[in-house]
Amino acid sequence: MGDGNKPEKKFSTGAISATVWKNARNIKGKDVEYCSVTLQRRYKDNNGDWQSSSSLGVNDLPKAVLVLEKAFEYLVLKEGEQDGDVEG
């Protein structure tokens, strides 16, 4: 993300990755924290430089599902830990 925010967690397989970002925002005078997830595919262009895209091919879809499931699992377990629901 372009604001200098560092990723909280990144899940990747091959060229596909899902990145979890922690965000903060002030809404009606109250500071609120929340997470968002970005999905991207990395590839090399004709010059051999790495590029990113949000466009996926058919063969990318199973990997996208996998990394998104991992991101979801991470966020749900993290939320459970904050609520005191998860032991460990």
C-alpha positions, 0 to 999 in steps of 0.5 A: 500500500502506498502510505508506507504501511508495512504488511502485518502478514503475507501468504504466498504460493508461487507467484500469487500472494495475499497480504494482510494490512493493519489499518487505523482510521478515525471515525466520528472522533473514535480511533478504529483499527481494522485489517484488509487483505490485498491479492496480487500476482507477480510476473516478469515483464519483457524486460525481465523486471518484476511487476504486480497485477490483480488480474488472475488466469484460470491456473492462478485461481486454486493458488489464490483460493489457498492464500486467501483461505490462509489470510482468513484463517490468520485473521479469524484466529487472531480475532479469537486470541484478542477475544480470549477464545483461543487457548495456547 
